[in-house]
Amino acid sequence: MLLPGGRKSVEPMAARVHPQNVRSAHQSMHHLVADADWSDQALLAAVAAQVLPPLSRKSAACHWIVDDTGFSKKGVHSVGVARQYCGRLGKTDNCQVAVSLSIANEHGSLPVGYRLYLPEQWAQDTVRRKKAGVPDQVVFQTKTALAMDQIDSALATGIAAGVVLADAAYGTETHWRDQLSERGLLYMVGVRSNTKVWWGSHQPAPMPPASPKGGRPRTRPMRDSAHAPISVHEVAQSLPARTYRQVSWRQG
């Protein structure tokens, strides 16, 4: 997998590694990929144990990057393949999607979590699951749920917490942001322009006093006609020009 070369599917790799005995090499590699019992999580943990210490020594500030990657496919038999949004293509197409968590700073990055997204139609199709070899314990999870599982796993292994970065596909979900806060994690995430926030004079109504009869007090902000949140688009439009500055990520 790490050797130079083009396609990293089994057959071309076998031809590169053992050109004199491609068939035997193909069978061995296919068994490893398709049938052998090995843990991808254990492999990721072993790599992290080797790479994270020197990466962290170069810079104490490491960020946790949540993202997903699409792999364009022609057929319909690969696990999880479906017509869904493919980030690499920038459109909906036939593809697989994997959710990942990477630890990164200005010196490098390392994936510490990686999980294939199983669309709901796949998760509910017992015949298709059996034919593709999907384990019984694998159930449908949203991409945000997969990402949170990876974050919990990273916290459990003692990886130093960093600011969580994610695009609007994750950041727009209020419950997901609340879960990050519950875990004591700072975050900087994308949201859609119509996301509502409390800002400036737009503040929630005062909380009513606790009822003398008891009962659970309110914990969520209250809104009414005089106390309504504002969209982030409206916030952006209200800010003076000096608030903004142009940032160049790269040249070319």
N, C-alpha and C positions, 0 to 999 in steps of 0.2 A: 504493500500500500504506500510506503514512503519512498520507494524508488522513483527516479525520474521516468517519465513516460506519459503518453496521452490518456486514453480511456482507462479507468480503474475498475472496469467490470472483470469478472473472473477469467474469461477466455483470453483477452489480450494480455492480462497479467501473467497467465500461465505461459503464453508464448514468449514473453520477455524473460521470464525467470528460467524456464526449462525448454528452450527451443528444440532440443533433441527428443524430448518426451512430453509433448504438450498435453496429450490425453491424460496421462497419469497425474501431471501437475494440476490439470483442470479438475479432475475428480477430487483430489485432496483439498484444493482451495474451496470447491463448491461444498464439500462436507463441512469445512470450518464455518463457512458463511451461513449455510442453510440448516445444518443438522446438529453440529457440535454444541455441547452444553458449556457455554462460557458467559461471563458477566461483563456486559459493556460498562456497567457502573464501576465494577472493580478495576477495569482497565483505565477508565477516566480518573479514578481516585489514585491509582499508582502513578499516572503521568503527573497529576496535580502535586503529589508529594515530592516529585523531582523538580518540577518547574516553578511552582509558586514561591518557594523560599528565595531563590535568586531574583525572581521577578519583583518580589516585594522589597528586597533589599535596595533595589535601584530607585524605588519610589514608594513611600509609605502609603500614598493615596492611590488605591485601586478602586475602579468602578465595576459595578455588576451590570452587565449588559444583557437584557432580555430581548430576544428577537426570534424570528422564524425564517426558514429558508425553504424555497420551493424547488423541486426537481422535476423538470418536464419529462413526461412519459408518453409513449405512443400506445402502449397496450392497456389492458384492464385488469391484469392478474397480480401486479405488484401490490403488496399490502398497503392499504390506505390510499391507493390511487383513485382520484375522482376529479371531476371538473370543479376547481376551486381557485381562489386567487393565488397566483404565482408571483412572488416579489421579483424574481429574476427577470421575468418577462413583462412585469408591470400590467398584467391583465389576467382574467380568468381563463384557465386552460386545464388540460388533463395533466395532473401532476401529483406528486407526494409532497407533504409538508412536514418539516421537523421543527420543533420548538427547542431553543437552546438558551443556556445561561453561560456567559463568558466573564472571566475576570480580566480586566484590562487596565493598563496605564499607558503613559506615553512611550514606554519601551517595548511593549508587546501585549499580547492577549492569549488567553487559554480557555477553551471550552471545558467547563466542569460539569455540565449537564446537557443531555441531548436526548430527546424523545420524539419518536415518530407520532404525528397526530393521526388518530384513527377517526375518520368522519362517522357521523351517527349512522348513516346507511350501511357502512361497513360493520360497525359494532353490533347492529341488529340482525345481520345476515349470517345465520349459523352455518349454512352450507358454504358460503364464500370464506368464512373464517376458517372452517375446518380444512378446506382445500389449500388455503394459503399458510396454514400452520400458526394462526394467531392463538396465543395461549388463552385459556379460559378466564384467567384472572384479569386480563386486559379488557377494560370497559371504556365506554365513551367518556372522554373528558374534554372540556373546552380548552382552548389554547392558554387562556389565562390560568386555568386550574393546573395544567401541566407546568406552566412557568412557576407557579407558587409552590408546587411540590419540589421543584428543583431548588428554589430558594430555601425552603425548609431543610432540604438535604444538605445544602452548603452550610447553613447555620449549624446544623447538628454535627457536622464534621469539624467545626471550629475555624472555618475560613473567616478571616477578618472582614467584618461587614464594610461594605462600601456604598456609595450613593447608587441607587438603582436607576438605570436609564432604560427607557422603552419608548416605542413610537405610539401613535394614537390608537392602534389596534388593541393595545393593552391599557394605556393610560386613560382612555375614555371611560373604562368601567369603574364606577365609583367604589363598588365593593372590593375590587382588587386593590385600589389605592388605600382603602381603609385597612385591608389586611397587611399591607406594607407598614402602615403606621402602628398597627397593633404589635408588630414585631420589632418596633423601634428603629425601623429603617427609613432613612431619608431617601427621597426620590426626585427625579426630574424626568417627567414623561410628557409625551405629546397628548393633546386633547383636540377634539373637533371644535371648530369655530363657534358652534352653537352651544357649547358646554356652559352651564350656568354657574356663576360664582357669586360670593358676597364680596363687594368691593366698594371702598369709599363710603359714600352716603347710603349705598344699598346694603343694608344690614338686616338680619332677621329680627322678628318681633321679640320683645323681652319674654323670657320664660315665665309662665304663670307660677305663682307660689304653690308649694306642695299642698295637696288637698288634706284637710284635717281628718278626712275619712280614711286616709291611707291610700294605698295603691301605688303603682309604679310611676315615678315622676318622668316627665318628658326629657329626652336627651338629645333629640334632633332639633335643629333650627326650625323656627316657625315662620311661615310666610303668609301674608294676606295682601289685600289690594294696596296697602301702604308700605308693605315690607316685602319686596320681590327681588330675587337675585337678578343679575345682569349677565349677558353672554360675554365670553372672553373676546369675541369680535368687537363688541361695543366698548369693552375696556381698552382694547388696542387702539380703536379709533379715537378715544378720548385722550390718549397720552400725547404730550407735546413731541415734536420732531426730535428734540435733543435727547429724548429717552432712547432713541434707536441708534445703533451703530452697525456698520457693515463688517461682517466677519468672512474671511476667505479661508476655506478648508484646504484647498490645494490649487495649484496652477495647472492649466491645460485642460 
